[in-house]
Amino acid sequence: MIRAFALALQLLTRLPAPSLTTPPQPRELGLSVLFFPVVGLLIGGLLAGMHTVFWAVDPGVLAALMLIVWVGLTGGLHLDGLADVADAWIGGQGDRERTLAIMKDPRSGPIAIVVVMLLLLAKFAALQALLVGEAFWLLWLAPVLGRTVMVLLLMTTPYVRPGGLGSPYARYLPRWSCGGLALLVVVATVALLGESGGVLLAVLGISFLGLRQSLMTRLGGTTGDVLGAVCELTEMMVLLVPALLIN
C-alpha cells in the first residue's frame, strides 16, 4: 500500500514521495489509482491551510497565490492534458485517428492556450468570490473530487492506447474498491456541504455522463491526457457552482 501511495504521489504531484528501491509492477500501478483522491486530499489540505494562515489577505491576492501554489503542486500536469485535448478536439475535426495523433503532439496551439487561460481565469474568479465567505471545505474537496472523477472515468471507460503509459493503471484497476472509495467521497461531500453539496454532485454527475458519451463517440474511450483535462474541468466546476449559488 505504501508503494502504491508513493506511485500516486509521484505521478500526480511534485511533492516529495518515498523512494522506490525496485521498479513498480503493473498491479501496483493499478492499485495506486485508489490513492488518487488521497493525493487530492493532501493538495486540498495545503490549500485550506493557506486559507487559514492568510485569512486576512485580500481575497484577490490570496486567490492568485493559491492558484500559483495549486498549479505548482501538480507541475502543470493536468493543465498539459487539458491543452492537448483542446487542440485535438478542435483540430481532429471529428476524426478519431487524427484526434489521437494531435493529442500526442507535445506542441500547444492557439486553442490550447486560450482554453487553459480561460480555465485558470474561471478558477481565479471563483476562488476570489468564495474566499470572501467560507471556502474551507471547498478547498479540501475540489482536488479530491477532481481526482475521484479521474478514477470513475478509468472505471467506466475503455483506455484506448493499449501501449500507453496509462494502460496498466486501467488494466489492473481494483474496480470494486474504487467504487467504494467514490461512494465515500460522495457521502463526505454531502455531509460537509449539505444541500449545496447535493446540487454540486448533481451537476458533476450530469457533466460526467455527457463527457463520457462524447468520449465514446469520438475516441471510443479515454486517454491519459483526457484524465488530466477531466481533473482540471472538475476542479473548476467544484469552485464555480458554489460561487454561482452565492446570494
Residue, then its C-alpha position, 0 to 999 in steps of 0.5 A: m500500500i505504501r508503494a502504491f501511495a508513493l506511485a500516486l504521489q509521484l505521478l500526480t504531484r511534485l511533492p516529495a514521495p518515498s523512494l522506490t528501491t525496485p521498479p513498480q509492477p503493473r498491479e501496483l500501478g493499478l492499485s495506486v489509482l485508489f490513492f488518487p483522491v488521497v493525493g487530492l486530499l493532501i493538495g486540498g489540505l495545503l490549500a485550506g491551510m493557506h486559507t487559514v494562515f492568510w485569512a486576512v489577505d485580500p481575497g484577490v491576492l490570496a486567490a492568485l497565490m493559491l492558484i500559483v501554489w495549486v498549479g505548482l503542486t501538480g507541475g502543470l500536469h493536468l493543465d498539459g492534458l487539458a491543452d492537448v485535448a483542446d487542440a485535438w478536439i478542435g483540430g481532429q475535426g471529428d476524426r478519431e485517428r487524427t484526434l489521437a495523433i494531435m493529442k500526442d503532439p507535445r506542441s500547444g496551439p492557439i486553442a490550447i492556450v486560450v482554453v487553459m487561460l480561460l480555465l485558470l481565469a474561471k478558477f481565479a474568479a471563483l476562488q476570489a468570490l468564495l474566499v470572501g465567505e467560507a471556502f474551507w471545505l471547498l478547498w479540501l474537496a475540489p482536488v479530491l473530487g477532481r481526482t475521484v472523477m479521474v478514477l470513475l472515468l478509468m472505471t467506466t471507460p475503455y483506455v484506448r492506447p493499449g501501449g500507453l503509459g496509462s494502460p496498466y493503471a486501467r488494466y489492473l484497476p481494483r474496480w470494486s474498491c474504487g467504487g467504494l472509495a467514490l461512494l465515500v467521497v460522495v457521502a463526505t461531500v454531502a455531509l460537509l456541504g449539505e444541500s449545496g453539496g447535493v446540487l454540486l454532485a448533481v451537476l458533476g454527475i450530469s457533466f460526467l455522463g455527457l463527457r463520457q458519451s462524447l468520449m465514446t463517440r469520438l475516441g471510443g474511450t479515454t486517454g491519459d491526457v483526457l484524465g488530466a483535462v477531466c481533473e482540471l474541468t472538475e476542479m473548476m466546476v467544484l469552485l464555480v457552482p458554489a460561487l454561482l449559488i452565492n446570494 
